[in-house]
């Protein structure tokens, strides 16, 4: 990943605000130019005084002083324009970056998120926009002003004495070259620091997200030591990069000392020989002060720039990573007229060594209620994920009303399928907002009607703020059964023609399950239903039961048909019904 890749990622955002960005840099340039013109005016002032010691012209001196005032005011105005415009445009660009990056991130596949820490992804998004802020600030207020100062100083000195000009430029180029080479060499350590910083964020998010497990399994000391280890690695890398930065400062300060001594020695020598005036010596000193001030910062500037680039590169890698599941070119909207689902020779592997489905065949008729049963790891949940196109098949096809799910848009596909997962995740928002997520234009009355059908209206009204009660991160303030009933209410509100239940009643007690079963019967009317189930009460409601083993449909039929013949279903049923009770 190169610096050019980061700049390429930033360019569309800068281009969209190019007028404001140009005005910001223009203002800063005006301010710098006014500043570097100052030594010429002080040279003129000193020469005017020294050339007219016996009869100094007050008019000339006043004219020069007024010119100095005007130039300083122009510089003040330029800096203010640059500062205010920068303060206006940077937040606009950064906000747009955050929005586009989130949009890109959400477009990644289900597998991408299962392989990533949420805390790390959050840090990468934030650092991408913050890095832009640092890069723009450093280039606008330090890097460009440095080049302008060098160019003007060289030109000004060249007009007075070519040797002084070339000598100054030579010293400056040496200082800059040393800093660039040093910063480029140090970049690998900056990248390691950025990666370790992301790792620390991910570890922190992981342990906080599993705080209940830490308490349950007395993992305080273990997690503390584990986090200490990763933060200690980060500390060492930070110390290393900062020590290297300080070494660079020391080197450039030493070079600055030699630069100032050498140039002033030359200037004084030329003045003694009558080749330049006292004003020229002041001119040299003025440019030296300006250059050394800029050069003193160049090490810090290069360090900040390379650190900013290394911070941004992690997000650029994500932006350059193709989305694992993408809409086909010219993908159409899924149109459901009946709701028939077909898996045709479907094959899928999570990796080369783990085959999950192999030539899986399943046909679900419109309005039919089908249960998938089988041992853990048989591929039941994978079938649901493939139907929702969280993954793409390695072979075969999936059709809904004759339409290949790979050739329709993902949004239209998922709009037509309501899923109630085994462990529903809720937003850290109000109960009302979580239910309304099923259909975001639903009225409050419709939300409450769905809650009543899911039998969660009763417990919601007992919450501190009723429907406006925030449920906590992932719904942690609610019990497992309450979360599941909220998820069912969300599915009821969505009213999609295809309903998928993935152990939807697994977290409910017997009383709650009885209420939910009634709600589910109403919900399943006139819908095609695919259910992953173990509980007897759910299985027996289905029109057909498909037995899945090792990624294949090995048997199917009604409950009575499957129970009548020896096989895997009979074994699973016997175990659940009390086969282990002697």
N, C-alpha and C positions, 0 to 999 in steps of 0.2 A: 504494500500500500504506500503510495508516494504522496508528497505534498501536493502535486498537481491534481491528484484524485480528490483531495479535500477541497481544493479551490474550484474544481469542476462541479463538485456537489453544492458549493455555496453560490456559484454563479447565477443560477436561475432566480434565486431570491434577490440577489443584488440587482440583477437586470430588471426585475419588476419594480424596483425603486431607484433606478439609475439616476433620475433627475435629482432626487434628494441626496443620494450618495455623492454625486458629483459636486453639488453645492456645498456639502459638508467638507469634502476634501479641498475644494476651491477656497473656502473660507480659511481653512487651516494653512493653506499655501500662501495666501495673502498675508496672514499673520507672520509666517516665517520669513517671507520676503522682506516685509517691513523691518523685521528684527535684524536680518543680515545686511540691510542697507544702512543701518545705524553706524557701523564703524566708518563708512565713507563720510558721513556727516561729521563725526567727531574728528576725523582726520582733517576735514575742511576747517573745522572750528579751531583746532590746534595750529594748523598752518596759518590761518588768518591772524591768530594772536602772535605767533612767533615772527611772522613777516612784517608785522606792523607794531612792534613793541613801543616805538617812539610815538606813533600816531595811530593807535587802534581806532578803526571805524566802527562806531556804535551801530550804525545802520547795517553793516555787513554781519556783525555779530548777532544782532537781533534777527536778521533774516535767517541766518543759519539755525538759531535757537527755535524760531517759529517753524522752520522746516522739520527740525527734530520732533517738535510737538505734533505737527500734522502727521508725520510718518508713524509716530507712536500711536496716535489715535486711529490711523488706518489699520495698524497691526492689531490694536484692541478690538476694532470692529470686525476684522477678519476672524480672529479667534472666537469672538462671541457668536458670529454666524455659524462657524464650524461647530462650536460646542452645542448651541441650541438645536441646529439641524440634526446633528448626530444623536442628541438626546431624543429627538422626535422619531427618527427613522429606524434606529437600532431596535427599539422594542417592537416595532411593526414587523421587521424582518424576523426577529427572534420568535415572535408569536406564530408567524406563518411557518417557520421551521418546525416548531413543536407540533403544530397542527398536521403538517404534511408528514412528519416522521411518525406520528401516531397513526395516521392513515396508512402509511406504508407498513408499519408494524402489524396493524390489525389485519392486513392483507396476507400475512404469512400463515402458513398452514398450522393445523392443530399440533402436528409433530414438532414444529419449531418452538412452540410455547412449552411443550412438555419437556424440551431439552434445554430450556432457558430459565434462569432465575428472574422473577418479576422485578425484584429490587435492582438487579444488574441492568435490565432493559430500561428501567426508569432512569437510572444514573446515566446511561448512554445517551438517551434523548436529551436530558438536561445539559449534559456536557457538550453536546454538539452545538446547541445554540449559545451556550456560555463561551465556547471556544471562538465562535464567530465574533462575539463582542470583544474578546481579548485581541483577536487578530486585527479587527478594524481599528480598535483604539491604538494598538502598537504601530500599525502602518500609518495611520492618520496623524498621530501626534509625535511619533518618534522616527520611524523609518523614512518616510517621505521627507520630513523636515531635515533629516540628516543628509540625504542626497541633494536637496536644494541648497543647504548650507555649504556642502562640499563644492557644488558647481559654482555658486556665487563667489565663495572665497577664492577658488582657483582663478575664476575670471578676473576678480578684483585685484588679486595679487599679481596676476600675469600682466595686467596693464601697467603696474608699477615696476615689477622686476620678475622676469621669467624664472630665474633660478629659485627665488623665494616660492614662486607658485608651484613649480615642479617638485621642489623639496617637500613642501607641505602635502601635496597630493600623494607623494610616495609614502610618507609616514602614515597618512590616513589609510591608504590602501593596505598597508601591512597590518594595521590594527584591525581593519574590517576583515581581511582574509583570515587572520588568526582566529577571530571570533566565529566566523562562518564555519571554518574547518573544525574548530573545537565543538561548536554546537551540533554540527552534523555528526561528529563522532559520538557525542553524548546522547544523541537521539535514541539509540537502542536502549539506553538505561531509562530514558523518559517513557518509552513505550512499555517497558517492563513495569515501571511505576504505575502507569495508567491501567494496565491489565490487572495488577495486584490490587489497585484501588477498587476496580470493578468487582474483583473477587471478594474483597472485604464487604462491599455493599451487599453482594449476593448472600454471603454467609450471615450477615446481620439480619437480612430480611428472612432468611430461612429459619433462624433460631427464634426470631420474634413471632413468625407465623406459626411456629410449633411450640409456643410457650406452654400450652397445656401438656404436651408430651414431656417437656422438660420437667414440669412439676410432677406428673404422674410417675415418671421413671427416675426421679431424683437426679436429674442430669445437670444440676447447677455447675458442679466442679468440672465435669467433663466439657460442657459447652464453654465455660469460662476459659479453660486451658486451650481448647481448640481455637477459640476466637483470639486468645492471646497470641497463639502461634502465627495465625495469618496476619494479624496487625503488626506483629514483630517483624515479619518479612517486609511488610509495607514500610515500616519505620526505617529499616536498614536501607531500602531503596531510596526513600526520601532523603535520608542522611547523605547517601552517596551522591545523588543528583545535586543536592544543595552544596555539598562540599566542593564538587566539581565546579559549580557556579561561582562559589567564592574564590576558587583558584583562578578562574577566568577573570574575575574582577581584579584580583591582585596583579595579574599579568598585564591587563590593559591599563591599570593605573600606573604601572612601571613604564609602559610604553608612552603613556601621556606625559610623564615627567621628562623623558628623553625628547619627546616631540617639542614641548614648550622650551626646554633649554636650548635645543639645537636651532630652532627657528628664531628665538630672540637673540641668540648669539650671532646668527647671520644678519639679522636686521640691524643690530647695533653696529656690527662691522661695516655694513654698507653705509650706515649713517655717518660713521667716522670718516669714511672715504668720500663723503659728499655725494653718494650715488642716490640716496633717498633722503626725504625730509623727516623731521620729528613727527609730523602727522602720519607719515608712512609707517613709522615704528608703532604709533598708536593703532594704525590700521591693522598691522600684523598682530598686535596684541589682542585687538578686538576680535579678529577672526579666530585666533587661537583659543580665546575664552569660549567662543561660540562652538568651535569644533570639539574642543576637549569636553565641554559640557554634553554635547551630543554623543561623542565617542564613549564617554564614561558610562552612558546608558546603553550602549550598543550591546554589551554582553548580556545585560538584563533583558533587553528587547529580544535578542536572539533566543535566549533561554525561554522567555514567555511565549514566543512564537512557536518554537519547536514543541514546547509542552502543550500548547493549544492545538497544534496539528496532531500530536499523538493522542490527545484526548478525543479529538473529533474522528480520528481514523476508525475507532471501534464502531461508531454509528455508520460511517461510510461503508464499512464492510457489510453491515446489515442491509444498507440501501442497495449495495451492489449484489446482494445475494438474491437470486431469483426466487419468487414465491413458489413454494412447493406445490400448491394446488392453485391453478389459474383458470379463469374462464377461457373457453375456446374462442378462437377468432370468430366473430360473428355469432356468438352465443345468443340464443333466443330466450324469451321468458317461458318458464314452465307453465303450461296450461293444463289444469286437471279438470277432466269432465266426469271421470268415474272413480279413479283412485287405485288402479291396478298396479301392483308392484311385482317386478320380475328380476330375479338374479339368474343370469345365464352363464354357466361355466365360469363363475367368478373365482379368481385366484388372487391371493394376497399374502405377502411376506413382510413382516416388520423389518427384517434384515435377512441376510443370506442364510443364516443358520436357524431362523425361526419361521417356519411355514405355518400360517394360521388357517387360511382357506385354500382348498384345492378343488377346482371344478364344482364349486358349490351351486346347487340348483334350488330355487325356491320361487313359487308363484303364489301371490296373495291376491285373491279376487276382490273386486270393489265391494266395500262394506264388510268384508270378512275380518274376523278377529282371530289372529294367529299367535300362539305362544311358542317361544323358542325355549327349550329346556335342554339341559345337558350339564356335564360336570364343569367345574371351574377350569378356564383355559381352553374350552372347546371352540371358542370363536364367536360367542353370542354377541357380546358388546362390540366386537369388531364389525359384525354385520350392520349394526346400527350406525357406527361411525362411517362406514362405507356408503350407506344409504344417504347420510347427510353430507357426504363427500368431504369429510374431514381428511380422508386419504383417497388416493386414486388407486384403482385396481391394477394389479400387475398383469392380469389377463381376464378375458370375459367382459361382460357388460351388465349394467343395471338399468332397467327401464321403469318409468312411471307413465302409465297410459301410452306406452309405445315410444316415449321420448327418452333418449339416452341421457342420463343425468350429467354426463360429461360434456354434453353439447348445449346445456342450458345454463343460465347464469346461477351462480351460487346463491345469490340473494333471493331470487325467485324460487329456487329449490327449497331453501330453508324457511321461506315464508309459508310454504304449503305443508310443512311438517311441524307438529308441536311435540316437543320432547319433554318428558318428565324424568329426569335422571335419578339414579339411586341416591346420590349425594348432591343435592342441588346447591349451587352457589348463588348467593344473593349479593347485591350491591350494598355498600354502606350508605344506604339511602332509606327513605321512609318505606313502611310496609306498602303504602299506596303506590309509590313509584315502582316498587319491585313487582307488584301484581300488574300494574299498567304496562310494564315492559313487554307483556305479551301482545298488546295492541296500544301503541303509544298515543293514539288519538281518542282513546276510550274516555267516557265521562266518569265522574266520581261515582255516579249511580251504577254504571255498568261494572266498575271495579268492585263495588260492594256486592252486587248481585253475584259476580263470579266467586267472591270470597264466601258468600253464603252457600253456594252450591258445593264448594270445596270444604265446607264445615270449618272454616277458620275465622269466620266473622265473630264467633263467640269469644275466642281468646284475644283477638285483635282489640275488641272493645275494652278488654280488661288491662290492656297495656297503658303505660303512663300517659301517652298522648294519642292513644287510639291508632288510627290509620296513619298519623303523622309521626309515629314513633320510629326512630332510626334503629335499624336491626344490627348494627355493628359490622365490622369487616367480615365478609362472607356469611353474614347472618348469625354471628356467634352469640348474639343476645337471645336467640330463639332456640328452643329444643330441636332435636333432629326431626321429630314428628311435625312440629310447627313449621319448620323450614319446608318440609315436603308438602304440607298442605298449601303453603303459599305458592310453591312451584306448580301444584295442581291447579290452583286458582288462576295462575298466569296462563297455563295451557288452556283452561276453559275459556278465558278471555280471548286468546288467540283464535280459537275456533277454526283451526286448520283442518283440511279434509283428510289428512293422514296423521294418525296419532301414534307416537312411540312411547311406550312405558318401559323404563329400565329399572326394574325392581322398585316400582313407584310406591309400594306400600310396605317396604322392608323396614322402615324406621317407625312404624306405627304400632301402638298397642292394640289389643283386641277391640276395645271400644271405639278407638279412633278409626281402626280399619273398617269396622262395620259401617261407619258414617261415610268413609271415603269410597267404599265399594259401591254404595248407592250413588254417590256423585260420579264415579267412573262409568257406571252403567248409563247414566244420562249423557255423559261426555262422549261415550263410544257410539252413540246412535248415529247412523248414517255416515260413519267414518270407517276408513280402512285402518285397522289397528294391528300393530306389531308389538308384542309384549315379551320382554325377558322376565321370566318369573320362576320363583321356587315355591312360593306360598300356595298351599292347596286352594284356598279361596279364590285366588286370582286365576290359577290354571283352569279350574273347573268351569269358569265363565266363558272360556274360549270356544270358538267353533271348531278349531283344529289345533293340534299340538304337533310341532315339528321337533324331533329329537336330533340335537347336533352333537357330534363327537369327532374330534380331530379334524375340524374344519369341513365336515361333510354332513349333509342331512341323511342320517342313517335310518330313520323311521318317521312315520307320521300317521296321524289319525286322530280320532276323538279320544277323550280320556278313557272311556270304557274299552274301546278297541285296543288301545296300547296296553292297558292293564291286563287284558285278556291273554295277551301273548308274552312269552318270556322275552326279556330284552333289557336294555339300559333303562328305559322309562320305568318299567316295573321295579327295577332295583332302586332307582332314585326315589320312587314313590314309597316303597317299603321302608327305606331309611328315614324319610321325612315323617311318615305316618307312625313311626315308633318301632321300626324294625330292630333297633338296638335294645329295646326294652325286653328283658327276659321275663 
